Amino acid sequence: MRKRKWLAILTVLILVFCMTACGKKQTVPDPVDGSGSQQQGPDQTSPSGGGSAIPAQEDEGVLVVVFSATGTTRGVAEKIADLTGADLAEIVPAQPYTEADLKYSDKNSRATKEQNDPDVRPAISNDIKLDGYRTIYLGYPIWFGQAPRIMSTFVESHDFSGKNVIPFCTSGSSDIGSSDDTLAEQAKGGNWLEGKRFPGSVSQEEIESWIIETGGMIVDSTLHMMIDKTGVEVDWESNAAVDALKKISRKEPLVIKMSMYGGFEQVGQIGQQLPADDKRVTAQPGDIMLYSGDQMVVFYGTNTWEYTKLGKIRDMNSTQLAERLARGDVTVTIVCGGK
Ligand SMILES: Cc1cc2nc3c(=O)[nH]c(=O)nc-3n(C[C@H](O)[C@H](O)[C@H](O)COP(=O)(O)O)c2cc1C
């Protein structure tokens, strides 16, 4: 009798353990020792105190997946990707959302009708692969207090087992509400952490703090430049072209073979197109410019043309620049991260 009572207590304990262990917001067992132990970040809890911080895994991929109808959440996603060195993937609706589709004041608009029907699953046109990623930042706008239904299409069609999922959203004013919980419930597996809402105007510093709070790692995104084998100090611009340069040179050094041209510049192919925002300017000695989207130009003289400024070599006058750049072709190497 006594034995049976203990058996019953044991069964209940096992059941409670299983229910806790199989629910959301758990730690993922460490793939190395399988113990579930964590390398602690500065703060073990998420900002709202919900999920567990992710274990630091330097050698495992980080992916930012975002759906953004008007670009606000995409902007936050790009900042997260830049700060963490993550890859970025955008959920593309098979049928793009028009301005009329997004009219939330119209009860007959597509978005309103979709949000009113919890069973709608708008189709996605691209195939986002999660293989090789341990941490997924998942971003979306708030639509009528919830995630857009296309997010349900995404989470239901992917397997998040063994991955940490960190939801984030942007909105006019609403909080993340239950949208992150709903997605976690609909998803196949995954260790879902408490989500976070950002206003569209969120600063890089706020995002940085949040990444650290959730246990993520900020990568060193300092750009270093060498002309032949010697380093030069550069004041880099803050623009999409420089961000792209960081992304390219983070994986491996970007080596650009330059040639002297026109008696005022060294120019070379970057090997890929960077996002240009060309303006007609007079480049000065020391200026580093993007020309035609895919060429880097370093000036030791002046020239007026359409360029996107990338940066300026610091602490070198025209004579010093000419000595380095006007005596034959050079190789420029760009590296992102520690020297
Ligand atoms: C259909 C629709 C419904 C929305 N519902 C809300 C809402 O409930 N609460 C809120 O604060 N903002 C709401 N918004 C505003 C968006 O959440 C906000 O503009 C968001 O930053 C847009 O992100 P995106 O540019 O990445 O699409 C809504 C916008 C749309 C288009």
The ligand as an SDF file (V2000), in Angstrom:
LIG
                    3D

 31 33  0  0  0  0  0  0  0  0999 V2000
   -2.4370   46.1240  -40.6040 C   0  0  0  0  0  0  0  0  0  0  0  0
   -1.6800   46.8500  -39.5410 C   0  0  0  0  0  0  0  0  0  0  0  0
   -2.0450   46.7410  -38.2180 C   0  0  0  0  0  0  0  0  0  0  0  0
   -1.3120   47.3920  -37.2150 C   0  0  0  0  0  0  0  0  0  0  0  0
   -1.6640   47.2150  -35.8990 N   0  0  0  0  0  0  0  0  0  0  0  0
   -0.9390   47.8200  -34.9390 C   0  0  0  0  0  0  0  0  0  0  0  0
   -1.2640   47.6210  -33.5600 C   0  0  0  0  0  0  0  0  0  0  0  0
   -2.1470   46.8760  -33.1850 O   0  0  0  0  0  0  0  0  0  0  0  0
   -0.5330   48.2990  -32.6230 N   0  0  0  0  0  0  0  0  0  0  0  0
    0.4920   49.1430  -32.9710 C   0  0  0  0  0  0  0  0  0  0  0  0
    1.1130   49.7200  -32.1050 O   0  0  0  0  0  0  0  0  0  0  0  0
    0.8370   49.3100  -34.2790 N   0  0  0  0  0  0  0  0  0  0  0  0
    0.1620   48.6700  -35.2540 C   0  0  0  0  0  0  0  0  0  0  0  0
    0.5080   48.8340  -36.5710 N   0  0  0  0  0  0  0  0  0  0  0  0
    1.7000   49.6350  -36.8920 C   0  0  0  0  0  0  0  0  0  0  0  0
    2.9160   48.7360  -37.1550 C   0  0  0  0  0  0  0  0  0  0  0  0
    3.0610   47.7660  -36.1470 O   0  0  0  0  0  0  0  0  0  0  0  0
    4.2140   49.5610  -37.1980 C   0  0  0  0  0  0  0  0  0  0  0  0
    4.0940   50.5970  -38.1100 O   0  0  0  0  0  0  0  0  0  0  0  0
    5.3920   48.6730  -37.5450 C   0  0  0  0  0  0  0  0  0  0  0  0
    6.5800   49.3020  -37.0910 O   0  0  0  0  0  0  0  0  0  0  0  0
    5.5050   48.4010  -39.0280 C   0  0  0  0  0  0  0  0  0  0  0  0
    6.5960   47.5390  -39.2680 O   0  0  0  0  0  0  0  0  0  0  0  0
    7.1200   47.2270  -40.7440 P   0  0  0  0  0  0  0  0  0  0  0  0
    7.5030   48.5340  -41.3760 O   0  0  0  0  0  0  0  0  0  0  0  0
    8.3180   46.3660  -40.5390 O   0  0  0  0  0  0  0  0  0  0  0  0
    6.0400   46.5440  -41.5030 O   0  0  0  0  0  0  0  0  0  0  0  0
   -0.2050   48.2020  -37.5710 C   0  0  0  0  0  0  0  0  0  0  0  0
    0.1520   48.3240  -38.9150 C   0  0  0  0  0  0  0  0  0  0  0  0
   -0.5710   47.6560  -39.9030 C   0  0  0  0  0  0  0  0  0  0  0  0
   -0.1610   47.7830  -41.3340 C   0  0  0  0  0  0  0  0  0  0  0  0
  1  2  1  0
  2  3  1  0
  2 30  2  0
  3  4  2  0
  4  5  1  0
  4 28  1  0
  5  6  2  0
  6  7  1  0
  6 13  1  0
  7  8  2  0
  7  9  1  0
  9 10  1  0
 10 11  2  0
 10 12  1  0
 12 13  2  0
 13 14  1  0
 14 15  1  0
 14 28  1  0
 15 16  1  0
 16 17  1  0
 16 18  1  0
 18 19  1  0
 18 20  1  0
 20 21  1  0
 20 22  1  0
 22 23  1  0
 23 24  1  0
 24 25  2  0
 24 26  1  0
 24 27  1  0
 28 29  2  0
 29 30  1  0
 30 31  1  0
M  END
$$$$
